Amino acid sequence: MIMNPDENQNIKNLIHQHADRLMKLPGVVGVGQGLHENKPCIRVFLQEDLPGVKKKIPNSLDGVSVVTQVTGPFRSSAL
């Protein structure tokens, strides 16, 4: 699915508005946009599936689904 430009900008704005708060939650290693069930969503990446962390993450932000994904820690690497 290709997001229309307005939808894409809306998700970017939501991420900008909420990323700092979400990143302060224990175990959250990243926030980005993606697709879930072929619909645009906000993804919250978790280092591990800690008890209680998912309960602190909203199911949606202004009508956009928020989906968690356990990825482990992010590490930078040289290309």
Order of alpha helices (4+ residues) and beta strands (2+ residues): alpha-beta-beta-alpha-beta-beta
